[in-house]
Amino acid sequence: MAKYKFLSEEWIAEAKRIREEMEGDAPAPAHQVRMNQVITDVPFGDGELQAHMDTSDGEMKMDLGHIENPDLTVTLDYATAKAILVDGNAQAGMQAFMAGKVKVQGDMTKLMAMQQQGGDPALAAKVSAAIQEITED
């Protein structure tokens, strides 16, 4: 299987394909949230990547670019994003937040509710394994 640099165009396309392929197995998101994300210190391109996540229509939608009228915007560095999204290390996200490396603007309660919603651990492990498989070290 091909491996791609985290957050490269190829990685994003493949991660999106994986998520869409497994989406049918996932329950609807428990909370509605419209979140913009800013990833800093990206080691390619202009050093910053903008993305978003939107569950307001009952499905998890993630893509590049920002959406209008988000509930919140989360800014974090590349290493923290990789630890959370590829390694599945939620603790790294919490530690980075406590250290001031993660900035949240907007409705913090939406972020906390999203983190506590749980979900299907088996499906989460399956998605995480597939994402790890496509990601270069």
Residue pairs with C-beta under 8 A, 6 or more apart in sequence:
1 133
1 134
2 10
2 14
2 134
3 133
3 134
3 135
3 136
4 10
4 11
4 14
4 134
4 135
4 136
5 11
5 43
5 44
5 135
5 136
6 78
6 81
6 82
6 85
6 86
6 135
6 136
7 39
7 42
7 49
7 78
7 81
7 82
8 44
11 134
11 135
12 64
14 134
15 131
15 134
16 62
16 63
18 127
18 130
18 131
18 134
19 60
19 62
19 127
22 123
22 126
22 127
22 130
23 59
23 60
25 120
25 123
26 60
26 119
26 120
26 123
27 119
27 120
28 58
28 59
29 55
29 58
29 59
29 60
29 114
29 117
30 113
30 117
30 118
30 119
31 55
31 110
31 113
31 114
31 117
32 55
32 56
32 58
33 53
33 54
33 55
33 56
33 71
33 72
33 110
33 111
33 113
33 114
34 52
34 53
34 54
34 55
34 56
34 67
34 69
34 70
34 71
35 52
35 53
35 54
35 70
35 71
35 72
35 73
35 74
35 110
35 111
35 114
36 50
36 51
36 52
36 66
36 67
36 70
36 72
36 73
36 74
37 50
37 51
37 52
37 53
37 73
37 74
37 75
37 76
37 81
38 48
38 49
38 50
38 73
38 74
38 75
38 76
39 48
39 49
39 50
39 51
39 76
39 77
39 78
39 81
40 47
40 48
40 75
40 76
40 77
40 78
41 47
41 77
41 78
41 79
42 48
42 49
42 78
43 78
49 64
50 64
50 65
50 66
51 62
51 63
51 64
51 65
51 66
52 62
52 63
52 64
52 65
52 66
52 67
52 70
53 60
53 61
53 62
54 61
54 62
54 67
55 61
55 114
66 73
70 106
71 106
71 107
71 110
72 104
72 105
72 106
72 107
72 108
72 110
72 111
73 104
73 105
73 106
74 102
74 103
74 104
74 111
75 102
75 103
75 104
75 105
76 84
76 93
76 96
76 101
76 102
76 103
77 96
77 101
80 92
80 93
80 96
80 101
80 102
82 135
83 89
83 92
83 93
83 96
84 90
84 92
84 93
85 131
86 128
86 131
86 132
86 135
87 132
88 124
88 125
88 128
90 115
93 102
96 102
97 104
104 111
